[in-house]
Structure formats: structure tokens, C-alpha cells
Amino acid sequence: MSRMKITINRSDLLHAIQTVYRTSPAKITMPILGGMLIKAEEDFITATLTDIDLTTQCRVPANVVENDLICLPARQISDIIRHLTDDVISIETLPEKDCARILYGESEINIYGLPPEQFPEIPLPSGENSLKTPKKIFKDMIRQAIFAVSTDRTRPLFTGVLFEISDQKLRLVATDTHRLALTETRLEVSTPALNVIVPGSALSELNRILQAEEENMVIEIGQNHVFFSTEDTILSSRLIAGQFPLYNQIIPAKYISRLQAGVRETYDAVRRAALLPQEEVPVIHFSLSKQQCILFLNTSAGWIREKLNADYQGEPLEVFFNARYLMDCLHVVPTDDFSIDFTGSLSAAVIRPLERDNFLSLLLPARPREEKNL
């Protein structure tokens, strides 16, 4: 009977376990999905966690005496390794009840595991349709798109992010029908044109474990899965089937007016106003003209009026926005100053960073509310 026997630095093992445990499912639908598969092979161990749709693997170096694998309760093994203090620990499997013995100093812990043969089969990348991009850039792209993803599971297409690859560019697009975010980057090499929809939840998990570093990561797109690989970690996710909405048709090509202002000043003004409402959705009223740009908000808790230091070109305009949606858009603008292009008081507005053309967000106005005389 084969047995696993390894010696490993506690810090390396903890890194592997915590990396995959960060993506542990909130709800366990089968007992085996509460287990973490640990596989010893050659000079490495690989920790794996999956909920069927999303899988995370992390590989770290180890002194492997005997190859084998074991499936241990994810929460238990994470807590135990986190609270050990020895620099080096040993792990070996025992024949009874899929048991693992953890040796540290002159002490030991024995943990009963789960049958590893019941662990779901893990999808593997095929090597086709792969591209590279710096981790820092892709982490920024996730941040700039994920806020516009819908949480309504009855409309699965809107819970994902479109990956559009064409003309040596990678573009991410997300929308919940109230707002839209678009961000793109140039690729080092040409890649075949491809459109797939990646679950927003998978990108949120990837964002947790991705470091903002200049080194490249690899994105591989298969028929049913997408794989994100770094030096020691692979996160794979099932793709969302279906056709993403034709977003280009809803981005206005012409505008009637434009506002330019500082991101921080505008964000802070909107945030102050959004503090007033209690149970109401905060709706900000912008009164815009060449003479002045005024922000109003009126609720049952009180009202606020602020004058923005902004430049406005075009006909006078009265427009209303959901304050939280507007803050989400402003929060990810990658420059100090931004512009909002308007097509009317009831039509979509487009927010762009100044002097950058790789990001935009589109925001639909909110319904105006009855206001007091301010």
C-alpha cells in the first residue's frame, strides 16, 4: 500500500493551504467538497480545493519521501497548520480511515480524512488559446470591471464578465443593465479572436489571491473552462454559456454636453451626500450649467447642496444618478481627473478617465425624486 511521506517548511505549506482555502465554498453541497486534496509528487506538494465550478490549486516545494495523496477537512487542516509554531513539519498517511499524521517537534496530530478517490476530477488546461499579461495589470482590470457585475442569478449572463480577445487586445466588459464597465489592455502577441463569459464570482476569488506584481500570468481558455495560472497557483472556472449582450450598441457615439472634474473631489462630495439617507436609495441631483455645477440630495433625513469645482460645456442639464452606482464608477477611474459625457437627462452617461482610452463606464440616470426648496 502506498503512503505519502513528506517534510516541508511550515510557511510553504501554510501558503498553499491558505491560498486555496480563501476560495472555499460558502455552502458545502457534498461532504467531499469540504475536503482539501493534498498530493505529494516529485519535489512538490499540491493543495486543491473545488466546488465543481471553481477550482484552486497551489503547488509549493517539499521534501517528498513517498508520493501519494490524501483528502483532509479543509477548515481543520487550515486551522491546525496556522497555529503550529515549528519551522519544519512532517506529514505521513496512515492506512486506517484515510488518516494523516502531522509531526512537529516531539508532538503529533492525527487527522481523519475523506476518501481521496471521491474527490472530483479536476479540469486541466489544453494549452490552446493562451495569452500572457502582467498580474498587476490584470488585477486592475478585474477591479475596473467587477463592480458592474449583476448578483441576480436568475439572469446568469449578467453575473459574468465578457472576455473579448481581438486585434491583439484583451477587453473585459460587465453590466448589470443599470451600468456598464469596459476595460482593455494590449497583448504582447497576437491571439485568435475569442469571446467567452467568465463568472464574476471566479474573478472576485482570483482578485483575492492575485498579487499586484509585474510578472506575467497566463490565461488559458478552453471549451468549457478558463484557467488563470501564476508561478505556483492555478484557478480554473467553468464558463457561462450564452451570448453576451451587444454592448457596443448602447455606448453613445455622440454627446450634447461634457463635465470635467477631479475624481477625488467628486467622489467625496457624492459620498458625503450618500451618508444622509437611512432606508432610501440615495439619488444625487446634478444641476449643470457653464456658470456652476451643483450637487443636491434630499431625503427624509435631511438635504445637502454642494458646489463642484468642475468645467461644464454644453446646454444646461438636470440629471439624477444613484449615488452608490456613481461612487462605484468613480472609485475605479485610474486618473486624477475624469469626464462625463451626457446625451440627455434620461439617457446613458459615459464616464472616462482623462488622457486614457483603455477604460470607460456607462451609467443610466435614476428616476428624479420630489425635492424640497433648497
C-alpha positions as CSV (number, residue, x, y, z in Angstrom):
1,M,0.0,0.0,0.0
2,S,1.4,3.4,-1.0
3,R,1.8,6.0,1.6
4,M,2.5,9.7,1.5
5,K,5.5,10.9,3.5
6,I,6.9,14.5,3.3
7,T,8.9,17.0,5.2
8,I,8.0,20.6,4.4
9,N,8.6,24.2,5.7
10,R,5.5,25.2,7.6
11,S,5.5,28.6,5.9
12,D,5.3,26.9,2.4
13,L,2.6,24.6,3.5
14,L,0.6,27.4,5.1
15,H,0.9,29.5,1.9
16,A,-0.5,26.6,-0.2
17,I,-3.3,25.8,2.2
18,Q,-4.4,29.4,2.8
19,T,-4.2,30.3,-0.9
20,V,-6.8,27.6,-1.8
21,Y,-8.8,27.9,1.4
22,R,-9.5,31.6,0.5
23,T,-11.7,30.3,-2.3
24,S,-13.5,27.6,-0.2
25,P,-17.3,27.4,-1.0
26,A,-19.6,29.1,1.4
27,K,-22.1,26.2,1.2
28,I,-20.9,22.6,1.1
29,T,-23.3,20.6,-1.1
30,M,-21.3,17.3,-0.7
31,P,-19.1,16.1,2.1
32,I,-16.1,15.6,-0.2
33,L,-16.3,19.3,-1.2
34,G,-15.4,20.2,2.3
35,G,-12.1,18.4,1.8
36,M,-8.7,19.7,0.6
37,L,-6.8,17.3,-1.6
38,I,-3.1,17.2,-0.8
39,K,-0.9,15.5,-3.4
40,A,2.8,14.8,-3.0
41,E,4.7,14.2,-6.2
42,E,8.4,14.6,-7.1
43,D,9.7,17.7,-5.1
44,F,6.3,19.4,-4.6
45,I,3.0,19.1,-2.8
46,T,-0.2,20.5,-4.4
47,A,-3.2,21.6,-2.4
48,T,-6.5,21.6,-4.2
49,L,-10.0,22.8,-3.3
50,T,-13.1,22.8,-5.5
51,D,-16.8,23.4,-5.6
52,I,-17.1,21.7,-9.0
53,D,-17.5,25.1,-10.8
54,L,-14.4,26.7,-9.3
55,T,-11.1,25.0,-8.5
56,T,-8.0,26.4,-6.9
57,Q,-4.6,24.7,-6.8
58,C,-1.4,25.8,-5.2
59,R,2.0,24.0,-5.5
60,V,4.9,24.5,-3.2
61,P,8.3,22.8,-2.7
62,A,8.6,19.9,-0.3
63,N,11.0,17.0,0.5
64,V,8.9,14.1,-0.8
65,V,10.0,10.8,0.5
66,E,7.0,8.9,-0.8
67,N,4.4,10.0,-3.4
68,D,0.7,9.7,-2.5
69,L,-2.3,11.9,-1.8
70,I,-4.9,12.4,0.9
71,C,-8.0,14.5,1.4
72,L,-8.3,16.3,4.7
73,P,-11.1,18.5,6.1
74,A,-10.2,21.9,4.7
75,R,-11.1,24.0,7.7
76,Q,-9.3,21.7,10.2
77,I,-6.1,21.4,8.3
78,S,-6.0,25.2,7.7
79,D,-6.6,26.0,11.4
80,I,-4.0,23.4,12.6
81,I,-1.2,24.5,10.3
82,R,-1.9,28.1,11.0
83,H,-1.4,27.5,14.8
84,L,1.7,25.4,14.6
85,T,4.9,27.2,15.5
86,D,7.6,24.8,14.3
87,D,9.5,25.8,11.2
88,V,9.6,22.3,9.7
89,I,6.8,19.7,9.9
90,S,6.4,16.2,8.6
91,I,3.2,14.6,7.2
92,E,2.6,10.9,6.5
93,T,-0.5,9.0,5.7
94,L,-1.7,6.1,7.7
95,P,-3.7,3.1,6.5
96,E,-6.7,3.5,8.8
97,K,-9.6,5.7,7.8
98,D,-7.6,7.8,5.4
99,C,-5.7,9.2,8.3
100,A,-2.8,11.7,8.2
101,R,-0.2,12.1,10.9
102,I,1.3,15.6,11.4
103,L,4.7,15.5,13.2
104,Y,6.1,18.7,14.7
105,G,8.9,18.7,17.3
106,E,8.3,15.9,19.7
107,S,4.5,16.1,19.2
108,E,2.0,14.8,16.6
109,I,-1.6,15.3,15.5
110,N,-3.7,12.6,13.7
111,I,-6.5,13.8,11.4
112,Y,-9.1,11.5,9.8
113,G,-9.7,12.4,6.2
114,L,-12.1,11.7,3.4
115,P,-11.6,9.1,0.6
116,P,-9.4,10.9,-2.0
117,E,-10.9,8.8,-4.8
118,Q,-14.2,10.6,-4.2
119,F,-12.6,14.0,-4.9
120,P,-14.0,15.4,-8.2
121,E,-11.9,15.2,-11.3
122,I,-10.1,18.4,-11.9
123,P,-10.1,20.0,-15.4
124,L,-6.8,20.5,-17.0
125,P,-5.7,23.3,-19.5
126,S,-5.2,22.1,-23.0
127,G,-2.5,24.7,-23.9
128,E,-4.7,26.2,-26.6
129,N,-5.9,29.8,-26.7
130,S,-3.4,31.1,-24.1
131,L,-2.2,34.6,-23.5
132,K,0.0,36.4,-21.1
133,T,-0.4,39.7,-19.2
134,P,1.2,41.2,-16.2
135,K,-0.5,40.3,-12.9
136,K,-0.7,43.9,-11.8
137,I,-2.5,45.0,-15.0
138,F,-5.0,42.1,-14.9
139,K,-5.7,42.7,-11.2
140,D,-6.5,46.3,-12.1
141,M,-8.8,45.2,-14.9
142,I,-10.7,42.9,-12.6
143,R,-11.2,45.8,-10.2
144,Q,-12.4,48.1,-13.1
145,A,-15.0,45.6,-14.3
146,I,-16.2,43.5,-11.4
147,F,-18.3,46.3,-9.8
148,A,-20.7,46.3,-12.7
149,V,-21.5,42.5,-12.5
150,S,-25.0,41.6,-11.5
151,T,-25.8,39.5,-8.4
152,D,-29.1,38.3,-9.9
153,R,-28.7,34.6,-10.5
154,T,-31.9,34.4,-12.5
155,R,-30.0,36.2,-15.3
156,P,-26.7,34.3,-15.4
157,L,-25.3,36.2,-18.4
158,F,-25.1,39.4,-16.4
159,T,-23.4,37.6,-13.4
160,G,-20.3,37.2,-15.7
161,V,-17.7,39.3,-17.4
162,L,-17.2,39.1,-21.1
163,F,-13.6,38.3,-22.2
164,E,-13.3,39.7,-25.7
165,I,-10.0,38.9,-27.5
166,S,-9.3,40.6,-30.8
167,D,-6.8,42.8,-32.6
168,Q,-4.1,41.9,-30.1
169,K,-6.2,43.2,-27.2
170,L,-8.0,41.7,-24.2
171,R,-11.2,43.5,-23.3
172,L,-13.3,42.9,-20.2
173,V,-16.9,44.0,-20.2
174,A,-19.5,43.7,-17.4
175,T,-23.1,45.1,-17.0
176,D,-26.0,44.7,-14.6
177,T,-28.2,46.7,-17.0
178,H,-28.0,49.8,-14.8
179,R,-24.3,50.4,-15.5
180,L,-21.6,49.0,-17.7
181,A,-17.8,48.8,-17.3
182,L,-15.3,48.3,-20.1
183,T,-11.5,47.9,-19.6
184,E,-8.8,46.7,-22.0
185,T,-5.1,46.0,-22.4
186,R,-2.8,45.3,-25.3
187,L,-1.3,41.8,-25.6
188,E,2.3,41.1,-26.3
189,V,1.5,38.6,-29.1
190,S,-1.5,38.0,-31.4
191,T,-4.1,35.6,-30.2
192,P,-7.1,34.1,-32.1
193,A,-10.3,36.1,-31.7
194,L,-12.4,34.7,-29.0
195,N,-15.4,35.7,-26.8
196,V,-16.3,33.9,-23.5
197,I,-18.1,34.8,-20.3
198,V,-16.3,34.2,-17.0
199,P,-18.3,34.2,-13.8
200,G,-17.8,37.3,-11.8
201,S,-17.5,35.2,-8.6
202,A,-14.5,33.5,-10.1
203,L,-12.8,36.8,-10.8
204,S,-13.5,38.0,-7.3
205,E,-11.8,35.0,-5.9
206,L,-8.9,35.4,-8.3
207,N,-8.6,39.0,-7.2
208,R,-8.2,37.9,-3.6
209,I,-5.2,35.7,-4.3
210,L,-3.6,37.6,-7.2
211,Q,-0.6,39.8,-6.2
212,A,-0.1,43.2,-7.8
213,E,3.2,42.3,-9.4
214,E,4.9,43.0,-12.7
215,E,5.4,39.3,-13.6
216,N,3.2,37.7,-16.2
217,M,0.4,35.4,-15.5
218,V,-1.2,33.0,-18.1
219,I,-4.8,32.9,-19.1
220,E,-5.9,29.8,-21.0
221,I,-9.4,29.5,-22.4
222,G,-10.8,26.0,-23.1
223,Q,-14.1,24.8,-24.5
224,N,-15.9,24.9,-21.1
225,H,-13.3,26.3,-18.7
226,V,-10.9,29.2,-18.2
227,F,-7.6,28.8,-16.4
228,F,-5.6,31.5,-14.6
229,S,-2.0,30.5,-13.8
230,T,0.8,32.1,-11.8
231,E,4.1,30.7,-10.7
232,D,2.5,28.4,-8.1
233,T,-1.3,28.8,-8.4
234,I,-3.9,27.7,-10.9
235,L,-7.5,28.9,-10.6
236,S,-10.0,27.3,-13.0
237,S,-13.6,28.1,-13.6
238,R,-16.5,26.8,-15.6
239,L,-17.5,29.3,-18.3
240,I,-21.1,30.8,-18.5
241,A,-22.9,29.6,-21.7
242,G,-24.7,32.0,-23.8
243,Q,-24.3,35.2,-25.9
244,F,-23.3,38.4,-24.1
245,P,-25.4,41.4,-24.9
246,L,-24.2,43.6,-27.9
247,Y,-22.8,46.2,-25.6
248,N,-21.3,48.4,-28.4
249,Q,-24.9,49.3,-29.4
250,I,-25.6,51.0,-26.1
251,I,-22.4,53.1,-25.8
252,P,-23.3,56.6,-27.2
253,A,-21.3,57.8,-30.2
254,K,-22.4,61.5,-29.8
255,Y,-22.9,63.7,-26.8
256,I,-24.6,67.0,-26.1
257,S,-22.5,68.1,-23.1
258,R,-19.4,67.3,-21.0
259,L,-18.4,67.7,-17.4
260,Q,-14.7,67.5,-16.4
261,A,-13.7,67.4,-12.7
262,G,-11.4,65.8,-10.2
263,V,-12.1,62.2,-9.2
264,R,-11.4,62.6,-5.5
265,E,-13.3,65.8,-5.1
266,T,-16.4,64.5,-6.8
267,Y,-16.2,61.1,-5.1
268,D,-16.0,62.7,-1.7
269,A,-18.9,65.1,-2.4
270,V,-21.1,62.2,-3.6
271,R,-20.1,60.1,-0.6
272,R,-21.0,62.9,1.9
273,A,-24.4,63.2,0.3
274,A,-24.9,59.4,0.3
275,L,-24.5,59.4,4.1
276,L,-27.8,61.2,4.6
277,P,-30.3,58.5,3.5
278,Q,-31.5,55.9,6.0
279,E,-33.6,53.3,4.2
280,E,-33.8,55.1,0.9
281,V,-31.6,54.6,-2.1
282,P,-29.5,57.8,-2.3
283,V,-30.3,59.7,-5.6
284,I,-28.0,62.6,-6.4
285,H,-29.3,65.5,-8.4
286,F,-26.8,67.3,-10.6
287,S,-27.7,70.8,-11.8
288,L,-25.2,71.6,-14.5
289,S,-24.5,74.8,-16.5
290,K,-21.5,76.8,-17.7
291,Q,-21.9,79.1,-14.7
292,Q,-21.9,76.4,-12.0
293,C,-22.2,72.7,-11.2
294,I,-24.3,72.0,-8.2
295,L,-24.9,68.6,-6.5
296,F,-28.2,68.2,-4.5
297,L,-29.6,65.3,-2.4
298,N,-32.8,65.5,-0.5
299,T,-34.2,62.7,1.8
300,S,-36.4,62.3,4.8
301,A,-33.2,62.6,6.9
302,G,-32.2,66.0,5.5
303,W,-30.7,67.5,2.5
304,I,-27.3,68.6,1.1
305,R,-26.1,71.1,-1.5
306,E,-22.5,71.2,-2.8
307,K,-20.9,73.3,-5.5
308,L,-18.4,71.3,-7.5
309,N,-15.2,72.7,-8.9
310,A,-15.8,71.5,-12.4
311,D,-15.7,72.6,-16.0
312,Y,-19.0,72.1,-17.9
313,Q,-19.5,72.6,-21.6
314,G,-22.9,72.4,-23.3
315,E,-26.6,73.3,-22.7
316,P,-27.8,73.4,-19.0
317,L,-28.8,70.0,-17.8
318,E,-30.6,68.5,-14.8
319,V,-29.7,64.8,-14.3
320,F,-30.1,62.3,-11.4
321,F,-27.8,59.3,-10.5
322,N,-27.9,56.5,-8.0
323,A,-25.1,57.7,-5.6
324,R,-23.8,54.3,-4.9
325,Y,-23.5,53.4,-8.6
326,L,-21.8,56.7,-9.3
327,M,-19.3,56.1,-6.5
328,D,-18.6,52.6,-7.8
329,C,-17.7,54.1,-11.2
330,L,-15.6,56.9,-9.8
331,H,-13.7,54.6,-7.4
332,V,-12.0,52.7,-10.3
333,V,-11.2,55.6,-12.5
334,P,-7.4,55.3,-12.9
335,T,-6.5,59.0,-13.2
336,D,-6.8,62.1,-11.1
337,D,-9.4,63.8,-13.4
338,F,-12.3,62.4,-15.4
339,S,-15.1,63.4,-17.8
340,I,-18.8,62.6,-18.0
341,D,-20.3,62.8,-21.5
342,F,-24.1,63.3,-21.4
343,T,-26.7,62.5,-24.1
344,G,-29.6,63.9,-22.2
345,S,-31.2,63.9,-18.7
346,L,-32.7,60.4,-19.2
347,S,-30.1,58.8,-21.4
348,A,-26.9,57.0,-20.5
349,A,-23.8,59.0,-19.5
350,V,-20.3,57.8,-20.1
351,I,-17.5,58.3,-17.6
352,R,-13.9,58.2,-18.8
353,P,-10.5,59.0,-17.3
354,L,-8.8,62.0,-18.8
355,E,-5.9,61.2,-21.1
356,R,-6.6,57.4,-21.0
357,D,-8.6,55.4,-23.6
358,N,-8.5,51.9,-22.1
359,F,-11.4,52.3,-19.6
360,L,-14.9,53.6,-19.5
361,S,-18.1,53.1,-17.5
362,L,-21.6,53.8,-18.6
363,L,-24.3,54.8,-16.1
364,L,-28.0,55.2,-16.6
365,P,-29.7,58.1,-14.8
366,A,-32.0,57.4,-11.9
367,R,-35.6,58.5,-11.6
368,P,-35.9,62.0,-10.2
369,R,-37.5,62.4,-6.8
370,E,-39.6,65.2,-5.4
371,E,-37.4,67.7,-3.7
372,K,-37.9,70.5,-1.1
373,N,-37.0,74.0,-2.0
374,L,-33.3,74.3,-1.3
